[in-house]
Amino acid sequence: MTSFETRVARPQPHSGVLAIDAYVPGKSKALGFTGTIHKLSSNETPLGPSPLAKAAFHTASETLSVYPEGTALLLREAIGRTHGLDPAHIVCGAGSDELLMLLASIYCEPGDEGIYTTHGFLVYRIAILSAGGVPVVVPETNFTVDVDAILAAVTAKTKIVYLANPANPTGTYLSGDEIERLAKGLPPHVLLVIDGAYAEYAGAPDFDSSFALPQARENVVVTRTFSKIHGLAALRLGWCFAPAAVCDALNRVRGPFNVNDPAIRAGVAAIGDQDHIERSQAHNRHWVGELSREIAALGFPVTPSQANFILVHFASPAEAKAADVFFTARGLILRAVGSYGLPQCLRLSIGTPLANGLILEAFAAFAADRTSSRA
């Protein structure tokens, strides 16, 4: 037996893996509560998927013994028709999370740096560390990505920058001009990944939902998901639009059948149902405005949101924790976001009209309790 075999008792993951805090999804249960649960913690659409997508999914059950087409061609073509894109520049994944992870593994070697911002989506850090990279966290300004701060953080070791637009969990966004300024300011060897999971909800006049940057630049990728507005979170389906060289690299490393056939068929139907998409957008637009106004009027500041959730601020981390307990006891599950550096906040997903009405009642009751306790 060699000395090495004596020292190491089992296979060892690299140090980046051991530095990862496993991703913890929003809770979905309220212990001790026996009524109807309203899960408002995971940014799921309250309208559910398109009926056409559900029908396509059921049809796919007839051929579960057959491997899917390996490139998700039908889905790439449907995405291309909807957005006016070349399907050859589209790669599909098992959720956009898979693509975010693969991009780090492709473009980061051990010791390379990956940038994301203070309140950025937790998967960015996981992706960088799992590739052996070094996470570089850049401060935000007023809960919004700061382009100048990102550019100032770039070094010779920087290989990838992750940016959600709109951002999760804040709901803030960068204008098209600011995104373009960031892209132009990055060195050509740095990959800019624009995570557009909530892009379909954004309605700000200066929000750019196009795919012009990946068409014009070799170092920009835009990812999208079917988990949010399309309501297919359970099927794990996402895609990206990218320059040819990036697509080539992704297709070399992704699994040969990384997207399953029921997901492909449901995705084709979902992205083609524009009426359902527009109903989801209208519902969200109304309730983001309504909930933001009413909750702020009760004394809880709300960060303006372009997504399908709002970030609610409390007086302290202790009060946010107390509110979380208070709402959960009523069967209303919100997302605590201390892991995002926001211990004084809760993230509230837009729900059904019933759930939204109940959450307003709960905030009013919590505000009354706060007032009486201070009297």
N, C-alpha and C positions, 0 to 999 in steps of 0.2 A: 504493500500500500504506500503510495507516495505521500509526501508531507501535505500536498494540497488536498488530497482526498481525506486526510485526517482533519484538516482545519475546517472544511466546508461540509456540512452534514446534509445539505439539500441544494437544489438549483436556486440560484439567487437572481432576482430581477435587478435591472440596473437602477441606479440611485434615483433617476427621475421618476420611475414608477412608485418608489417608496415615498416620494415627496407629495404624491397626489392624495388629496382628500376626496374620497369617492363621492360622486354626484348623488345628492339626495333629492328626489322629486318632491313636489308639494304633497302634503298629507291628503288623504282621501277619506279618513274615518274620524268620527267624533265619539270617543269612548264614553259609554254611558248614555248617549243620546239615542232615543228609540224612534224618533220621527223621521221625516224625509230629510236627507242630507243634500245640501246644495254646495257642491264642490266648486269653489271659485278661486282655486289655487294654482291651476295649471294652464290657464289661458286657452282652454278648449272652447270651441264655438258652441253657443247655446242652441243654435239652429240645427246642429248635427250635419251629417253629410247630405249631399244631393240625393234625392230618391233614385236618380239615374245611376249614381255611383253604387248605391246599395244593390240595385238590380244587377249591375255588372259583376259585383262581387259574388252574388249568389250564383250567377251563371258560371263563374269560374270554378265553382265547387265540383262541376262535372268532370273536370280534367286535372284533378289534383295529383294524379300519378305521373304527369308529364312535366318535364323540366320547362321553365319559361324560356322564351327567346332571350339569348344571353346579353343583348345590348339594349333591351327595353325599347326597341325601335318604334313600336306603335305609340308608346308614351312620348318619346322624344319628338316624333312627328306631330303629335297632338299639341305638345308644348310649343313647337315651332310655329304651327298654324295660329295659335292663340296670340303669341307675342311677336310674330314676324321674324323668327330666328331660324338660322340654319341648324337642323338637327344634328349635324356632324360636330357642332360645337357645344352640344348638350351631353352631360353625363348624369345618369340617375344613380341614386344611392338608397340604402336602407335608412331613410331619414336624412335630412341635411347634416345631422350630426356625424354620420359616417364620412361624408365628404369633408367636413371640417377636420376630422381626425386624419384622414388620408393625406390631405394637403400638408399638414405639419410633418407627417412621416416622410413625405416626398421631398420637401424643400428644407427641412431642418436636419442638420447633422448634430451629434453631441457637441455641446458648447455654443451652438448658434443661439441667437436671441430671437424671441417672438414677442411682439408688442400687443397689448390690449389695454383697455382703460379701467379705471378704479372700480366701476360698477358693471364691468363687462360680463357677458354670459359665462358661467363657470366652465363650460366645455372648452373654452379657449385655453385656459390654463392647463386643463387636463391634456389637451392635444399637444401643447408645446412640451410639457414634461414627459409625456409618453414617448415623444420622439427623441428624448435626451437633450432637449433644448432648455434655454434659460428664460423664464418668463420675466418680462419687463413691464411693470404696471405704471401707466401714465395717468396723472390726475385729470379729473374732469372739471369743468367750470359750470356751476349751477346745474349739476347733474347731467350735463351735456358734454359730449366728446369735444375735446379741444384740439383742433388740427395742428396748431403751432406747437402744443406740448408733445404731440406724437412726432412731428418732424424733428423736434429738438432731441428726442430720445433715440433717434436712429443712429446706429454706429456701423462700423465695418462688419460687425458680427450679425446685424439684423438681417433676417431672412424672410420673415412673414409678419404681417400686421392684420389683426382681426378687428372688424368693426361691424356692429349690428346697427342697421338703420331701417326703421326705428329701433331704438335700443331697448333691451330687456335687462333689468326690470324697471327702468325709469320711464319709458315711453317717449323720451325725447328723440330728436332727430337732427340730422345735418341737411342743409339745403343741397341741391344739386351742385351749386357753385362751390360750396365748401368741400364736397366730396371730390370734385374735379381738382380743386387746389391741392388736396391731399395727394391724389394720384400723381399729379405733375411734380410734386415736391419730393416724392420718394425716388431713391436710386432705382435704376432699371432692374437690378438683381433682387429687389425686395418685392415679394408677392403681397398685394393688397386683397384681402378677402372681405367682401361686403356681404354680410349675412342679412338677407332680406326676408326673414321668416314672417315679419309682420307688414311687409310692404303693401300688400293688398288693402290694408286698412287705412293707410296714410292718406290724408286728404288735404294736407297743406299745399297751397299754390306753388311753393318753391321746392316741394319734394320731387325728386327725379326717380320715377319708377322704371325708367328705360334701361336698356342694356348697352348704351352707347360706349361706355368706358371699356368693357372687355372687347368690344369690336375695334376700338381705336388703339388699345395699348396691350402689350404682351405680358404685363404683370398685374392684371386685374381680373378677379373672378367674382361673380355674383352667385350666391346660393339662394335657393327658395325651398319652401317646404309645403307638403300637402296636409300637415298636421293641424294647421290653424284655420284659416278661412274655409278650406275645403273639407275639414272635419274628418280626416282619415288618420288621426294620430295612432290608432291601434295597428294600422298596417305598416307603419314606419316607411315613409316614402318622401324622398326629396330629390332635388336636382340642382345642377349648376350650369351656368353658361360661362364659357371660358375660351381663351385663345387656343389654337390648335395644339400647341406644344403642351399646354397644361392638360388638355383632354387626353392627349396621347399618354402622358405620364399616369394619369388617373386610371385609364383603361388597362395599363400594364399591371397595376397593383390591386385593383378592386377584385372582389371575388367574382368568379365567372358567371354566377347566377345570383348576384347580390340583391336583386329586386325580384320579389316573387310575383307570379302571374296574377293572383287575385288583386294585388296592389296595382299592378300595371293596368289591368282592365278598369278598376275603380278610378284610378287616376285619370285615364283617358275620358271617362264619362264626367268626372267632377270638373275638370278644367274646361269641358265643353258646355257646362250648364251655367251660362252667364246670368240667367235670371236668378238662380240660387245665390250666386256670388253677390249680385247687386242687393238682394234682400239681406244678406249677411252684413254687407257694408252699411246699409241704411239703418239696420237695427243697432249696429255698433256705434255709428255716428250719433244717433239719438241718445243712447244710454251713456256714452262717455261724457257727453255734455251735461246730461241730467244728473248723473251721479257726482260728477266733479263739482257742479254748482251746489248741490244740496249738502254734500259732505263738507265742503269748504265753509258753507254758511253755518254749519254746526260747530265750527272752530277747529277743524282738522285740515290743514293745508294740503292741497293736491297738486302734484307736478303735472303740468299740461301734457297730454298724451296723444300720440298719433298711432297708437296700437290698440289692442282689444283688452286693455287693462289700464288701471290707474294706480299710481303710487301715492299712498296716503301717509302723511307725516303726523307723528304724535309728539307730545312734549318731551318724551324721554324714551330710552329703551325699555324702562320698566313699565311705562304706560302702554307702549306698543305690545309688550308681552301680556299685560292685563287685558288689553282689548282682544288679543288673539284668543285668550281663554274665554272671555265673555262671549265672543261670536261663536266659537266652537260649541259652547254649551247650548247655543240656539240652533245648532245644526248648520251653521254658516262657516265654511272652511276657507280662510284666506291664506296667503303665502307669507310666512315670516321670511325676511330677506337680510337677516344678520350676516349670512355667509357672503352676501354681496357688499358688505361694508355699510349696510343700512339698518342697524339694529333698532332705530327709532321709527321704522316704517313697516307697513304691511302692503303687500300688492294684492289688489282686488281685480279679479277677472270679471269681464262683463258677462252677466248671466241672462237667464230668462226674465221676462217681466216680473214673474212671481218672485224669483230670487232677488232681483234688484229692489223690489218693493220691501222685501224682508230685511235686506241689508240696510236700507235707509231707516227703517224702524229701529233696527239694532243700534245704528250709529246715534240716533236720537236718544235712545235709552242710555247708551254709554255716556253720552254727553251730559245727560241729566244727572247720572250718578256722579260724574266728575264734578259737576257744579255743586251738588249737595255735599260732597266730601270736602270741598274747599270752603264751604260756608262756615 
